[in-house]
Amino acid sequence: MENSYKFFENKDCEYYPCHKGLDHINCLFCYCPFYLLEDCPGTPQYSEKNGKKIKVCTNCTFSHNPDNYERVMEEIKKKIIGKEKDA
């Protein structure tokens, strides 16, 4: 498979499919690298529990969309790795 380093789909996973609406799910980012970020490129929703704001990514497929690999990598470099350089 060309560019196979950009895509991995684990159909044997007990949680597959973890999100609905995608024909193919990129499992490379099974746990979203943006979950802990307030400003992420996806479409999370927020709920409140015990007075705390909680990020809910159930309906967000950004990091699982095979077409978003390059954008995910750019955002990781900019938002996650870039912060270490500033510290």
PyMOL Python script that loads the backbone (N, CA, C, O; Angstrom):
from pymol import cmd

cmd.read_pdbstr("""\
ATOM      1  N   MET A   1       0.844  -1.185   0.000  1.00  0.00           N
ATOM      2  CA  MET A   1       0.000   0.000   0.000  1.00  0.00           C
ATOM      3  C   MET A   1       0.886   1.244   0.000  1.00  0.00           C
ATOM      4  O   MET A   1       1.775   1.380   0.841  1.00  0.00           O
ATOM      5  N   GLU A   2       0.644   2.128  -0.926  1.00  0.00           N
ATOM      6  CA  GLU A   2       1.400   3.376  -0.996  1.00  0.00           C
ATOM      7  C   GLU A   2       1.041   4.253   0.201  1.00  0.00           C
ATOM      8  O   GLU A   2      -0.125   4.348   0.585  1.00  0.00           O
ATOM      9  N   ASN A   3       2.048   4.889   0.781  1.00  0.00           N
ATOM     10  CA  ASN A   3       1.869   5.755   1.951  1.00  0.00           C
ATOM     11  C   ASN A   3       1.271   5.020   3.152  1.00  0.00           C
ATOM     12  O   ASN A   3       0.501   5.604   3.915  1.00  0.00           O
ATOM     13  N   SER A   4       1.616   3.763   3.321  1.00  0.00           N
ATOM     14  CA  SER A   4       1.035   2.968   4.401  1.00  0.00           C
ATOM     15  C   SER A   4       1.423   3.488   5.782  1.00  0.00           C
ATOM     16  O   SER A   4       0.769   3.148   6.769  1.00  0.00           O
ATOM     17  N   TYR A   5       2.460   4.296   5.872  1.00  0.00           N
ATOM     18  CA  TYR A   5       2.832   4.873   7.164  1.00  0.00           C
ATOM     19  C   TYR A   5       1.797   5.897   7.636  1.00  0.00           C
ATOM     20  O   TYR A   5       1.799   6.281   8.806  1.00  0.00           O
ATOM     21  N   LYS A   6       0.922   6.338   6.747  1.00  0.00           N
ATOM     22  CA  LYS A   6      -0.090   7.338   7.072  1.00  0.00           C
ATOM     23  C   LYS A   6      -1.414   6.729   7.504  1.00  0.00           C
ATOM     24  O   LYS A   6      -2.300   7.443   7.971  1.00  0.00           O
ATOM     25  N   PHE A   7      -1.557   5.422   7.354  1.00  0.00           N
ATOM     26  CA  PHE A   7      -2.861   4.817   7.589  1.00  0.00           C
ATOM     27  C   PHE A   7      -2.741   3.418   8.162  1.00  0.00           C
ATOM     28  O   PHE A   7      -1.950   2.600   7.692  1.00  0.00           O
ATOM     29  N   PHE A   8      -3.540   3.161   9.182  1.00  0.00           N
ATOM     30  CA  PHE A   8      -3.646   1.830   9.770  1.00  0.00           C
ATOM     31  C   PHE A   8      -5.080   1.660  10.242  1.00  0.00           C
ATOM     32  O   PHE A   8      -5.604   2.502  10.972  1.00  0.00           O
ATOM     33  N   GLU A   9      -5.705   0.583   9.829  1.00  0.00           N
ATOM     34  CA  GLU A   9      -7.087   0.324  10.228  1.00  0.00           C
ATOM     35  C   GLU A   9      -7.154  -1.035  10.916  1.00  0.00           C
ATOM     36  O   GLU A   9      -6.805  -2.055  10.322  1.00  0.00           O
ATOM     37  N   ASN A  10      -7.597  -1.046  12.151  1.00  0.00           N
ATOM     38  CA  ASN A  10      -7.657  -2.279  12.936  1.00  0.00           C
ATOM     39  C   ASN A  10      -9.110  -2.732  13.085  1.00  0.00           C
ATOM     40  O   ASN A  10      -9.780  -2.403  14.064  1.00  0.00           O
ATOM     41  N   LYS A  11      -9.578  -3.485  12.108  1.00  0.00           N
ATOM     42  CA  LYS A  11     -10.965  -3.948  12.124  1.00  0.00           C
ATOM     43  C   LYS A  11     -11.191  -5.038  13.165  1.00  0.00           C
ATOM     44  O   LYS A  11     -12.338  -5.384  13.447  1.00  0.00           O
ATOM     45  N   ASP A  12     -10.132  -5.582  13.737  1.00  0.00           N
ATOM     46  CA  ASP A  12     -10.255  -6.594  14.784  1.00  0.00           C
ATOM     47  C   ASP A  12     -10.392  -5.977  16.179  1.00  0.00           C
ATOM     48  O   ASP A  12     -10.617  -6.700  17.149  1.00  0.00           O
ATOM     49  N   CYS A  13     -10.262  -4.676  16.290  1.00  0.00           N
ATOM     50  CA  CYS A  13     -10.381  -4.006  17.576  1.00  0.00           C
ATOM     51  C   CYS A  13     -11.798  -4.172  18.121  1.00  0.00           C
ATOM     52  O   CYS A  13     -12.768  -4.081  17.369  1.00  0.00           O
ATOM     53  N   GLU A  14     -11.917  -4.410  19.398  1.00  0.00           N
ATOM     54  CA  GLU A  14     -13.238  -4.601  19.996  1.00  0.00           C
ATOM     55  C   GLU A  14     -14.092  -3.333  19.931  1.00  0.00           C
ATOM     56  O   GLU A  14     -15.312  -3.409  20.072  1.00  0.00           O
ATOM     57  N   TYR A  15     -13.471  -2.172  19.722  1.00  0.00           N
ATOM     58  CA  TYR A  15     -14.206  -0.907  19.650  1.00  0.00           C
ATOM     59  C   TYR A  15     -14.473  -0.447  18.217  1.00  0.00           C
ATOM     60  O   TYR A  15     -15.129   0.573  18.002  1.00  0.00           O
ATOM     61  N   TYR A  16     -13.972  -1.190  17.249  1.00  0.00           N
ATOM     62  CA  TYR A  16     -14.159  -0.810  15.840  1.00  0.00           C
ATOM     63  C   TYR A  16     -15.591  -1.059  15.414  1.00  0.00           C
ATOM     64  O   TYR A  16     -16.123  -2.131  15.703  1.00  0.00           O
ATOM     65  N   PRO A  17     -16.224  -0.147  14.757  1.00  0.00           N
ATOM     66  CA  PRO A  17     -15.800   1.219  14.499  1.00  0.00           C
ATOM     67  C   PRO A  17     -16.091   2.105  15.719  1.00  0.00           C
ATOM     68  O   PRO A  17     -17.170   2.037  16.308  1.00  0.00           O
ATOM     69  N   CYS A  18     -15.142   2.905  16.072  1.00  0.00           N
ATOM     70  CA  CYS A  18     -15.287   3.769  17.242  1.00  0.00           C
ATOM     71  C   CYS A  18     -16.122   5.009  16.922  1.00  0.00           C
ATOM     72  O   CYS A  18     -16.700   5.621  17.820  1.00  0.00           O
ATOM     73  N   HIS A  19     -16.183   5.370  15.664  1.00  0.00           N
ATOM     74  CA  HIS A  19     -16.977   6.514  15.222  1.00  0.00           C
ATOM     75  C   HIS A  19     -17.775   6.105  13.992  1.00  0.00           C
ATOM     76  O   HIS A  19     -17.323   5.281  13.197  1.00  0.00           O
ATOM     77  N   LYS A  20     -18.942   6.676  13.839  1.00  0.00           N
ATOM     78  CA  LYS A  20     -19.774   6.409  12.671  1.00  0.00           C
ATOM     79  C   LYS A  20     -19.547   7.498  11.638  1.00  0.00           C
ATOM     80  O   LYS A  20     -19.133   8.608  11.972  1.00  0.00           O
ATOM     81  N   GLY A  21     -19.819   7.174  10.379  1.00  0.00           N
ATOM     82  CA  GLY A  21     -19.762   8.177   9.322  1.00  0.00           C
ATOM     83  C   GLY A  21     -18.515   8.133   8.461  1.00  0.00           C
ATOM     84  O   GLY A  21     -18.397   8.928   7.529  1.00  0.00           O
ATOM     85  N   LEU A  22     -17.580   7.236   8.736  1.00  0.00           N
ATOM     86  CA  LEU A  22     -16.380   7.106   7.907  1.00  0.00           C
ATOM     87  C   LEU A  22     -16.346   5.717   7.282  1.00  0.00           C
ATOM     88  O   LEU A  22     -16.637   4.719   7.942  1.00  0.00           O
ATOM     89  N   ASP A  23     -15.987   5.663   5.999  1.00  0.00           N
ATOM     90  CA  ASP A  23     -15.852   4.364   5.343  1.00  0.00           C
ATOM     91  C   ASP A  23     -14.612   3.636   5.844  1.00  0.00           C
ATOM     92  O   ASP A  23     -14.610   2.412   5.971  1.00  0.00           O
ATOM     93  N   HIS A  24     -13.570   4.386   6.122  1.00  0.00           N
ATOM     94  CA  HIS A  24     -12.318   3.839   6.645  1.00  0.00           C
ATOM     95  C   HIS A  24     -11.896   4.704   7.827  1.00  0.00           C
ATOM     96  O   HIS A  24     -11.973   5.931   7.767  1.00  0.00           O
ATOM     97  N   ILE A  25     -11.456   4.067   8.885  1.00  0.00           N
ATOM     98  CA  ILE A  25     -11.044   4.786  10.086  1.00  0.00           C
ATOM     99  C   ILE A  25      -9.545   4.616  10.273  1.00  0.00           C
ATOM    100  O   ILE A  25      -9.046   3.493  10.346  1.00  0.00           O
ATOM    101  N   ASN A  26      -8.828   5.732  10.349  1.00  0.00           N
ATOM    102  CA  ASN A  26      -7.396   5.686  10.585  1.00  0.00           C
ATOM    103  C   ASN A  26      -7.157   5.483  12.080  1.00  0.00           C
ATOM    104  O   ASN A  26      -7.420   6.374  12.887  1.00  0.00           O
ATOM    105  N   CYS A  27      -6.661   4.313  12.434  1.00  0.00           N
ATOM    106  CA  CYS A  27      -6.451   3.962  13.841  1.00  0.00           C
ATOM    107  C   CYS A  27      -5.076   4.396  14.358  1.00  0.00           C
ATOM    108  O   CYS A  27      -4.748   4.141  15.516  1.00  0.00           O
ATOM    109  N   LEU A  28      -4.273   5.044  13.520  1.00  0.00           N
ATOM    110  CA  LEU A  28      -2.968   5.540  13.989  1.00  0.00           C
ATOM    111  C   LEU A  28      -3.144   6.483  15.171  1.00  0.00           C
ATOM    112  O   LEU A  28      -2.322   6.506  16.087  1.00  0.00           O
ATOM    113  N   PHE A  29      -4.208   7.250  15.142  1.00  0.00           N
ATOM    114  CA  PHE A  29      -4.486   8.209  16.208  1.00  0.00           C
ATOM    115  C   PHE A  29      -5.700   7.730  17.002  1.00  0.00           C
ATOM    116  O   PHE A  29      -6.672   8.462  17.188  1.00  0.00           O
ATOM    117  N   CYS A  30      -5.618   6.500  17.457  1.00  0.00           N
ATOM    118  CA  CYS A  30      -6.716   5.894  18.225  1.00  0.00           C
ATOM    119  C   CYS A  30      -7.108   6.817  19.371  1.00  0.00           C
ATOM    120  O   CYS A  30      -8.288   7.104  19.573  1.00  0.00           O
ATOM    121  N   TYR A  31      -6.131   7.270  20.105  1.00  0.00           N
ATOM    122  CA  TYR A  31      -6.363   8.268  21.144  1.00  0.00           C
ATOM    123  C   TYR A  31      -5.946   9.600  20.545  1.00  0.00           C
ATOM    124  O   TYR A  31      -4.783   9.796  20.193  1.00  0.00           O
ATOM    125  N   CYS A  32      -6.880  10.491  20.433  1.00  0.00           N
ATOM    126  CA  CYS A  32      -6.636  11.763  19.754  1.00  0.00           C
ATOM    127  C   CYS A  32      -5.522  12.556  20.434  1.00  0.00           C
ATOM    128  O   CYS A  32      -5.574  12.786  21.642  1.00  0.00           O
ATOM    129  N   PRO A  33      -4.513  12.976  19.664  1.00  0.00           N
ATOM    130  CA  PRO A  33      -3.430  13.767  20.247  1.00  0.00           C
ATOM    131  C   PRO A  33      -3.874  15.159  20.679  1.00  0.00           C
ATOM    132  O   PRO A  33      -3.118  15.870  21.342  1.00  0.00           O
ATOM    133  N   PHE A  34      -5.081  15.554  20.315  1.00  0.00           N
ATOM    134  CA  PHE A  34      -5.575  16.889  20.645  1.00  0.00           C
ATOM    135  C   PHE A  34      -6.545  16.899  21.819  1.00  0.00           C
ATOM    136  O   PHE A  34      -7.072  17.952  22.175  1.00  0.00           O
ATOM    137  N   TYR A  35      -6.782  15.757  22.414  1.00  0.00           N
ATOM    138  CA  TYR A  35      -7.802  15.676  23.458  1.00  0.00           C
ATOM    139  C   TYR A  35      -7.564  16.670  24.601  1.00  0.00           C
ATOM    140  O   TYR A  35      -8.509  17.287  25.093  1.00  0.00           O
ATOM    141  N   LEU A  36      -6.340  16.820  25.010  1.00  0.00           N
ATOM    142  CA  LEU A  36      -6.042  17.706  26.139  1.00  0.00           C
ATOM    143  C   LEU A  36      -5.928  19.180  25.749  1.00  0.00           C
ATOM    144  O   LEU A  36      -5.758  20.038  26.615  1.00  0.00           O
ATOM    145  N   LEU A  37      -6.021  19.473  24.469  1.00  0.00           N
ATOM    146  CA  LEU A  37      -5.916  20.855  24.005  1.00  0.00           C
ATOM    147  C   LEU A  37      -7.285  21.516  23.932  1.00  0.00           C
ATOM    148  O   LEU A  37      -8.243  20.919  23.440  1.00  0.00           O
ATOM    149  N   GLU A  38      -7.375  22.728  24.414  1.00  0.00           N
ATOM    150  CA  GLU A  38      -8.620  23.498  24.334  1.00  0.00           C
ATOM    151  C   GLU A  38      -8.935  23.834  22.876  1.00  0.00           C
ATOM    152  O   GLU A  38     -10.079  23.723  22.436  1.00  0.00           O
ATOM    153  N   ASP A  39      -7.916  24.240  22.144  1.00  0.00           N
ATOM    154  CA  ASP A  39      -8.065  24.671  20.752  1.00  0.00           C
ATOM    155  C   ASP A  39      -7.585  23.547  19.837  1.00  0.00           C
ATOM    156  O   ASP A  39      -6.392  23.443  19.550  1.00  0.00           O
ATOM    157  N   CYS A  40      -8.506  22.714  19.385  1.00  0.00           N
ATOM    158  CA  CYS A  40      -8.109  21.613  18.504  1.00  0.00           C
ATOM    159  C   CYS A  40      -8.779  21.789  17.146  1.00  0.00           C
ATOM    160  O   CYS A  40      -9.768  22.513  17.037  1.00  0.00           O
ATOM    161  N   PRO A  41      -8.254  21.135  16.109  1.00  0.00           N
ATOM    162  CA  PRO A  41      -8.806  21.303  14.772  1.00  0.00           C
ATOM    163  C   PRO A  41     -10.086  20.511  14.531  1.00  0.00           C
ATOM    164  O   PRO A  41     -10.709  20.662  13.480  1.00  0.00           O
ATOM    165  N   GLY A  42     -10.485  19.688  15.463  1.00  0.00           N
ATOM    166  CA  GLY A  42     -11.687  18.882  15.312  1.00  0.00           C
ATOM    167  C   GLY A  42     -12.944  19.628  15.691  1.00  0.00           C
ATOM    168  O   GLY A  42     -12.959  20.856  15.767  1.00  0.00           O
ATOM    169  N   THR A  43     -13.996  18.870  15.927  1.00  0.00           N
ATOM    170  CA  THR A  43     -15.289  19.456  16.263  1.00  0.00           C
ATOM    171  C   THR A  43     -15.820  18.846  17.571  1.00  0.00           C
ATOM    172  O   THR A  43     -16.876  18.215  17.582  1.00  0.00           O
ATOM    173  N   PRO A  44     -15.088  19.037  18.654  1.00  0.00           N
ATOM    174  CA  PRO A  44     -15.562  18.474  19.919  1.00  0.00           C
ATOM    175  C   PRO A  44     -16.755  19.254  20.452  1.00  0.00           C
ATOM    176  O   PRO A  44     -17.017  20.388  20.051  1.00  0.00           O
ATOM    177  N   GLN A  45     -17.455  18.621  21.352  1.00  0.00           N
ATOM    178  CA  GLN A  45     -18.524  19.288  22.066  1.00  0.00           C
ATOM    179  C   GLN A  45     -18.079  19.359  23.516  1.00  0.00           C
ATOM    180  O   GLN A  45     -17.113  18.702  23.904  1.00  0.00           O
ATOM    181  N   TYR A  46     -18.760  20.132  24.296  1.00  0.00           N
ATOM    182  CA  TYR A  46     -18.396  20.271  25.694  1.00  0.00           C
ATOM    183  C   TYR A  46     -19.638  20.075  26.556  1.00  0.00           C
ATOM    184  O   TYR A  46     -20.737  20.511  26.212  1.00  0.00           O
ATOM    185  N   SER A  47     -19.430  19.417  27.670  1.00  0.00           N
ATOM    186  CA  SER A  47     -20.504  19.278  28.647  1.00  0.00           C
ATOM    187  C   SER A  47     -19.945  19.687  30.002  1.00  0.00           C
ATOM    188  O   SER A  47     -18.743  19.901  30.154  1.00  0.00           O
ATOM    189  N   GLU A  48     -20.822  19.791  30.966  1.00  0.00           N
ATOM    190  CA  GLU A  48     -20.379  20.186  32.299  1.00  0.00           C
ATOM    191  C   GLU A  48     -20.778  19.108  33.297  1.00  0.00           C
ATOM    192  O   GLU A  48     -21.895  18.593  33.272  1.00  0.00           O
ATOM    193  N   LYS A  49     -19.844  18.786  34.164  1.00  0.00           N
ATOM    194  CA  LYS A  49     -20.107  17.802  35.206  1.00  0.00           C
ATOM    195  C   LYS A  49     -19.444  18.291  36.481  1.00  0.00           C
ATOM    196  O   LYS A  49     -18.245  18.568  36.505  1.00  0.00           O
ATOM    197  N   ASN A  50     -20.226  18.393  37.527  1.00  0.00           N
ATOM    198  CA  ASN A  50     -19.727  18.874  38.818  1.00  0.00           C
ATOM    199  C   ASN A  50     -18.998  20.211  38.688  1.00  0.00           C
ATOM    200  O   ASN A  50     -17.989  20.446  39.354  1.00  0.00           O
ATOM    201  N   GLY A  51     -19.516  21.077  37.829  1.00  0.00           N
ATOM    202  CA  GLY A  51     -18.940  22.397  37.654  1.00  0.00           C
ATOM    203  C   GLY A  51     -17.685  22.441  36.790  1.00  0.00           C
ATOM    204  O   GLY A  51     -17.057  23.492  36.665  1.00  0.00           O
ATOM    205  N   LYS A  52     -17.316  21.310  36.193  1.00  0.00           N
ATOM    206  CA  LYS A  52     -16.122  21.267  35.336  1.00  0.00           C
ATOM    207  C   LYS A  52     -16.523  21.058  33.886  1.00  0.00           C
ATOM    208  O   LYS A  52     -17.432  20.286  33.579  1.00  0.00           O
ATOM    209  N   LYS A  53     -15.833  21.759  33.003  1.00  0.00           N
ATOM    210  CA  LYS A  53     -16.051  21.636  31.567  1.00  0.00           C
ATOM    211  C   LYS A  53     -15.330  20.380  31.075  1.00  0.00           C
ATOM    212  O   LYS A  53     -14.139  20.199  31.332  1.00  0.00           O
ATOM    213  N   ILE A  54     -16.060  19.516  30.367  1.00  0.00           N
ATOM    214  CA  ILE A  54     -15.487  18.261  29.889  1.00  0.00           C
ATOM    215  C   ILE A  54     -15.595  18.210  28.367  1.00  0.00           C
ATOM    216  O   ILE A  54     -16.658  18.464  27.800  1.00  0.00           O
ATOM    217  N   LYS A  55     -14.498  17.884  27.726  1.00  0.00           N
ATOM    218  CA  LYS A  55     -14.452  17.771  26.274  1.00  0.00           C
ATOM    219  C   LYS A  55     -15.027  16.416  25.877  1.00  0.00           C
ATOM    220  O   LYS A  55     -14.609  15.380  26.396  1.00  0.00           O
ATOM    221  N   VAL A  56     -15.978  16.429  24.962  1.00  0.00           N
ATOM    222  CA  VAL A  56     -16.627  15.207  24.491  1.00  0.00           C
ATOM    223  C   VAL A  56     -16.356  15.074  22.992  1.00  0.00           C
ATOM    224  O   VAL A  56     -16.832  15.878  22.191  1.00  0.00           O
ATOM    225  N   CYS A  57     -15.597  14.065  22.630  1.00  0.00           N
ATOM    226  CA  CYS A  57     -15.168  13.900  21.240  1.00  0.00           C
ATOM    227  C   CYS A  57     -15.884  12.759  20.518  1.00  0.00           C
ATOM    228  O   CYS A  57     -15.453  12.320  19.452  1.00  0.00           O
ATOM    229  N   THR A  58     -16.959  12.295  21.098  1.00  0.00           N
ATOM    230  CA  THR A  58     -17.675  11.144  20.552  1.00  0.00           C
ATOM    231  C   THR A  58     -18.055  11.321  19.085  1.00  0.00           C
ATOM    232  O   THR A  58     -17.965  10.374  18.304  1.00  0.00           O
ATOM    233  N   ASN A  59     -18.473  12.510  18.709  1.00  0.00           N
ATOM    234  CA  ASN A  59     -18.916  12.751  17.335  1.00  0.00           C
ATOM    235  C   ASN A  59     -17.840  13.386  16.457  1.00  0.00           C
ATOM    236  O   ASN A  59     -18.125  13.774  15.324  1.00  0.00           O
ATOM    237  N   CYS A  60     -16.634  13.497  16.948  1.00  0.00           N
ATOM    238  CA  CYS A  60     -15.536  14.086  16.177  1.00  0.00           C
ATOM    239  C   CYS A  60     -14.726  12.978  15.521  1.00  0.00           C
ATOM    240  O   CYS A  60     -14.297  12.036  16.189  1.00  0.00           O
ATOM    241  N   THR A  61     -14.519  13.089  14.234  1.00  0.00           N
ATOM    242  CA  THR A  61     -13.757  12.070  13.498  1.00  0.00           C
ATOM    243  C   THR A  61     -12.488  12.633  12.876  1.00  0.00           C
ATOM    244  O   THR A  61     -11.848  11.965  12.063  1.00  0.00           O
ATOM    245  N   PHE A  62     -12.118  13.845  13.245  1.00  0.00           N
ATOM    246  CA  PHE A  62     -10.994  14.528  12.595  1.00  0.00           C
ATOM    247  C   PHE A  62      -9.729  13.675  12.542  1.00  0.00           C
ATOM    248  O   PHE A  62      -9.181  13.463  11.461  1.00  0.00           O
ATOM    249  N   SER A  63      -9.260  13.187  13.674  1.00  0.00           N
ATOM    250  CA  SER A  63      -7.994  12.454  13.678  1.00  0.00           C
ATOM    251  C   SER A  63      -8.116  11.056  13.081  1.00  0.00           C
ATOM    252  O   SER A  63      -7.098  10.432  12.781  1.00  0.00           O
ATOM    253  N   HIS A  64      -9.332  10.549  12.900  1.00  0.00           N
ATOM    254  CA  HIS A  64      -9.541   9.222  12.321  1.00  0.00           C
ATOM    255  C   HIS A  64      -9.767   9.259  10.814  1.00  0.00           C
ATOM    256  O   HIS A  64      -9.767   8.216  10.161  1.00  0.00           O
ATOM    257  N   ASN A  65      -9.960  10.447  10.261  1.00  0.00           N
ATOM    258  CA  ASN A  65     -10.196  10.570   8.830  1.00  0.00           C
ATOM    259  C   ASN A  65      -8.870  10.397   8.097  1.00  0.00           C
ATOM    260  O   ASN A  65      -7.941  11.173   8.320  1.00  0.00           O
ATOM    261  N   PRO A  66      -8.763   9.383   7.217  1.00  0.00           N
ATOM    262  CA  PRO A  66      -7.497   9.131   6.517  1.00  0.00           C
ATOM    263  C   PRO A  66      -6.949  10.339   5.758  1.00  0.00           C
ATOM    264  O   PRO A  66      -5.736  10.465   5.588  1.00  0.00           O
ATOM    265  N   ASP A  67      -7.831  11.224   5.303  1.00  0.00           N
ATOM    266  CA  ASP A  67      -7.393  12.406   4.549  1.00  0.00           C
ATOM    267  C   ASP A  67      -6.763  13.477   5.434  1.00  0.00           C
ATOM    268  O   ASP A  67      -6.192  14.435   4.912  1.00  0.00           O
ATOM    269  N   ASN A  68      -6.849  13.346   6.735  1.00  0.00           N
ATOM    270  CA  ASN A  68      -6.342  14.374   7.648  1.00  0.00           C
ATOM    271  C   ASN A  68      -4.964  14.075   8.242  1.00  0.00           C
ATOM    272  O   ASN A  68      -4.515  14.805   9.126  1.00  0.00           O
ATOM    273  N   TYR A  69      -4.291  13.036   7.786  1.00  0.00           N
ATOM    274  CA  TYR A  69      -2.997  12.671   8.360  1.00  0.00           C
ATOM    275  C   TYR A  69      -2.018  13.848   8.361  1.00  0.00           C
ATOM    276  O   TYR A  69      -1.435  14.168   9.397  1.00  0.00           O
ATOM    277  N   GLU A  70      -1.838  14.483   7.219  1.00  0.00           N
ATOM    278  CA  GLU A  70      -0.874  15.590   7.108  1.00  0.00           C
ATOM    279  C   GLU A  70      -1.258  16.731   8.045  1.00  0.00           C
ATOM    280  O   GLU A  70      -0.388  17.320   8.688  1.00  0.00           O
ATOM    281  N   ARG A  71      -2.525  17.044   8.128  1.00  0.00           N
ATOM    282  CA  ARG A  71      -2.979  18.133   9.010  1.00  0.00           C
ATOM    283  C   ARG A  71      -2.745  17.776  10.480  1.00  0.00           C
ATOM    284  O   ARG A  71      -2.327  18.625  11.268  1.00  0.00           O
ATOM    285  N   VAL A  72      -3.013  16.524  10.846  1.00  0.00           N
ATOM    286  CA  VAL A  72      -2.763  16.090  12.226  1.00  0.00           C
ATOM    287  C   VAL A  72      -1.289  16.274  12.551  1.00  0.00           C
ATOM    288  O   VAL A  72      -0.953  16.797  13.614  1.00  0.00           O
ATOM    289  N   MET A  73      -0.412  15.857  11.661  1.00  0.00           N
ATOM    290  CA  MET A  73       1.022  15.981  11.899  1.00  0.00           C
ATOM    291  C   MET A  73       1.444  17.443  11.997  1.00  0.00           C
ATOM    292  O   MET A  73       2.270  17.789  12.842  1.00  0.00           O
ATOM    293  N   GLU A  74       0.891  18.304  11.148  1.00  0.00           N
ATOM    294  CA  GLU A  74       1.197  19.741  11.215  1.00  0.00           C
ATOM    295  C   GLU A  74       0.761  20.329  12.553  1.00  0.00           C
ATOM    296  O   GLU A  74       1.497  21.098  13.171  1.00  0.00           O
ATOM    297  N   GLU A  75      -0.430  19.965  12.991  1.00  0.00           N
ATOM    298  CA  GLU A  75      -0.956  20.482  14.247  1.00  0.00           C
ATOM    299  C   GLU A  75      -0.150  19.973  15.441  1.00  0.00           C
ATOM    300  O   GLU A  75       0.068  20.712  16.401  1.00  0.00           O
ATOM    301  N   ILE A  76       0.286  18.736  15.389  1.00  0.00           N
ATOM    302  CA  ILE A  76       1.125  18.190  16.463  1.00  0.00           C
ATOM    303  C   ILE A  76       2.423  18.988  16.550  1.00  0.00           C
ATOM    304  O   ILE A  76       2.847  19.382  17.636  1.00  0.00           O
ATOM    305  N   LYS A  77       3.039  19.218  15.415  1.00  0.00           N
ATOM    306  CA  LYS A  77       4.290  19.984  15.398  1.00  0.00           C
ATOM    307  C   LYS A  77       4.077  21.399  15.931  1.00  0.00           C
ATOM    308  O   LYS A  77       4.882  21.907  16.712  1.00  0.00           O
ATOM    309  N   LYS A  78       2.996  22.022  15.506  1.00  0.00           N
ATOM    310  CA  LYS A  78       2.739  23.414  15.871  1.00  0.00           C
ATOM    311  C   LYS A  78       2.263  23.560  17.323  1.00  0.00           C
ATOM    312  O   LYS A  78       2.777  24.405  18.056  1.00  0.00           O
ATOM    313  N   LYS A  79       1.310  22.766  17.735  1.00  0.00           N
ATOM    314  CA  LYS A  79       0.658  22.969  19.016  1.00  0.00           C
ATOM    315  C   LYS A  79       1.287  22.182  20.161  1.00  0.00           C
ATOM    316  O   LYS A  79       1.253  22.626  21.309  1.00  0.00           O
ATOM    317  N   ILE A  80       1.852  21.033  19.863  1.00  0.00           N
ATOM    318  CA  ILE A  80       2.391  20.202  20.943  1.00  0.00           C
ATOM    319  C   ILE A  80       3.907  20.326  21.023  1.00  0.00           C
ATOM    320  O   ILE A  80       4.445  20.654  22.080  1.00  0.00           O
ATOM    321  N   ILE A  81       4.589  20.072  19.933  1.00  0.00           N
ATOM    322  CA  ILE A  81       6.049  20.131  19.951  1.00  0.00           C
ATOM    323  C   ILE A  81       6.514  21.577  20.056  1.00  0.00           C
ATOM    324  O   ILE A  81       7.493  21.864  20.744  1.00  0.00           O
ATOM    325  N   GLY A  82       5.820  22.492  19.379  1.00  0.00           N
ATOM    326  CA  GLY A  82       6.189  23.905  19.412  1.00  0.00           C
ATOM    327  C   GLY A  82       6.175  24.496  20.795  1.00  0.00           C
ATOM    328  O   GLY A  82       6.971  25.388  21.092  1.00  0.00           O
ATOM    329  N   LYS A  83       5.290  24.024  21.648  1.00  0.00           N
ATOM    330  CA  LYS A  83       5.211  24.534  23.019  1.00  0.00           C
ATOM    331  C   LYS A  83       6.462  24.194  23.805  1.00  0.00           C
ATOM    332  O   LYS A  83       6.883  24.973  24.660  1.00  0.00           O
ATOM    333  N   GLU A  84       7.061  23.052  23.533  1.00  0.00           N
ATOM    334  CA  GLU A  84       8.293  22.671  24.238  1.00  0.00           C
ATOM    335  C   GLU A  84       9.441  23.604  23.898  1.00  0.00           C
ATOM    336  O   GLU A  84      10.287  23.885  24.746  1.00  0.00           O
ATOM    337  N   LYS A  85       9.475  24.088  22.658  1.00  0.00           N
ATOM    338  CA  LYS A  85      10.549  25.000  22.247  1.00  0.00           C
ATOM    339  C   LYS A  85      10.431  26.342  22.943  1.00  0.00           C
ATOM    340  O   LYS A  85      11.443  26.984  23.226  1.00  0.00           O
ATOM    341  N   ASP A  86       9.198  26.780  23.226  1.00  0.00           N
ATOM    342  CA  ASP A  86       8.968  28.067  23.864  1.00  0.00           C
ATOM    343  C   ASP A  86       9.251  28.037  25.357  1.00  0.00           C
ATOM    344  O   ASP A  86       9.499  29.079  25.964  1.00  0.00           O
ATOM    345  N   ALA A  87       9.216  26.850  25.952  1.00  0.00           N
ATOM    346  CA  ALA A  87       9.379  26.741  27.402  1.00  0.00           C
ATOM    347  C   ALA A  87      10.806  26.967  27.845  1.00  0.00           C
ATOM    348  O   ALA A  87      11.099  26.907  29.039  1.00  0.00           O
TER     349      ALA A  87
END
""", "prot")
cmd.dss("prot")
cmd.show_as("cartoon", "prot")
cmd.util.cbc("prot")
cmd.orient("prot")
